[in-house]
């Protein structure tokens, strides 16, 4: 069953800040099942990937190739989201992110769900 606690989320937040000091991230736990990561501001212009109006896009972690020049940056962010909790002191310490789900049999089993966004519906991403 998917689960992530506050210590795991804090580890993700700290590693994102360290790896990308010019960006501002919002990292929070969503009902203990998911981590919500929002890239709020930074030096990169993401205009080419905004799908929900100006300044907001939900990122599909399974199709990062769809994001063109931003794919590598998003891949690095996603890698930190998946690996940081295994290096921290939380529930997922020593345990990497996994996804053993099988939609064909309606079986869903992963370490935790990931929601990655650039900007949000009520506060667009800011280029700084």
Secondary structure, 3 states (H helix, E strand, C coil): CCCCCHHHHHHHHHHHHHHCCCCEEEEEEECCCEEEEEEEEECCCCHHHCCCCCCCEEECCCCHHHHHHHHHHHHHHHHHHHHHHHHCCCCCCCCCCCECCEHHHCECCECCEEEEEECECCECCEEC
